[in-house]
Amino acid sequence: MIDEVKIRKDFPIFDKNINGKPVVYFDSACMSLKPRQVVEAMSEYYFDYPACAGRSSHRLGEMATKKIKETRQSVAQFINAKSEKEIVFTRNTTESINLVANSFDLKAGDLVLTTDKEHNSNLIPWQLLSKRKSIRHEIVKSKEDGEFDVELFKEMVKGAKLVSMVHRSNLDGTAIPAKEIIKIAHENGALVLLDAAQSIPHQKVDVKDLDVDFLAFSGHKMLGPTGTGVLYGKYKLLEELEPFLVGGDTVEYSTYKEYKMLLPPEKFEAGLQDYAGIIGLGVAVKYLQLVGFDDIQDHEFKLNRYITEELIKIPRIKIIGPTNSALRSGIISFYIEGLNMNQFAVMLDSMSNVMIRSGRHCVHSWFDARGIINSARVSLYFYNTMKEAKIFVESINKIIKII
């Protein structure tokens, strides 16, 4: 069970009042809050050992190298990778996906499959490659109720080279049957990349159990610093990938005419890295493990169920995705036909300090295909409370009367 009082002490934002009211932060799918332990670990790097990792042999450099290695090991253990050598540090999920898109051996005519709920991060790279390399990019459309269509996928995956799909949608919070999809893809000779940006912060993701080939996620959605991300890849596949960015710290040696690349993961980590951010990410991983994903999921479900049940009572509001809150993790995305939901978000903020996301959530393609202007999205995390959920519901009902 989540100890709300204890946990919220780790997040200083909850001690603040704006115009005499507390902050209600319901935008964690965009950016999670950071516990003080993460910030303190980053500050410690800058104050106590602000040196280059992996390059300098003095004691400050060795301390930085040690901390980065510890984080790589922590992340590998967090997702149950075979080795820390399968963990590549990037800036975010977007960069991780782009790394695969630009390094994977795709040729004209090769088929890549995605879903109709992809974030632009997992849509635009493949559209660009369609233009630049003439690859084939096809969309596996969801069923009418938004559920993943396994039977359609079985037909479309034949002849595919890569399947790149969002594990849990930032649009409606639903998850695809990843393990089943990966098995089917492998049976048809295709590799699989999962966008785990929205799943990693909320549930245990085991890359061995899934047998996934590549996995991408961001630090900033899982209590970590901005500008930090991870690409997991099976080591044999990372060895086969061509480097995406090259230069400092990617080569074993160079002459004026030739070079020799380092082995993974170093060959993908060009230039000076965000050492403080990586160290902060390691602390975030340990924090999540201490809280525990079973408790995180139970807590989010309790809050989601309450908010969903209250929103369903309001006739004009339409929830995106299944009405069963257990299928939507911590996300409740909703809209009113013909209304720009940005107005909703502004009113919630000004009226009650309730902070949600409004817009198309980088899933413009989905909204465009359905003629929906945009949505308001509540995204919950383990540091939110039932009291905050009730403030949100009360505020929504006041706004509905006003508009």
Summary of the structure (lengths in Angstrom):
residues: 403
radius of gyration: 21.9
end to end distance: 38.7
largest distance: 72.1
contacts: 1365
relative contact order: 0.15
helix: 43%
strand: 17%
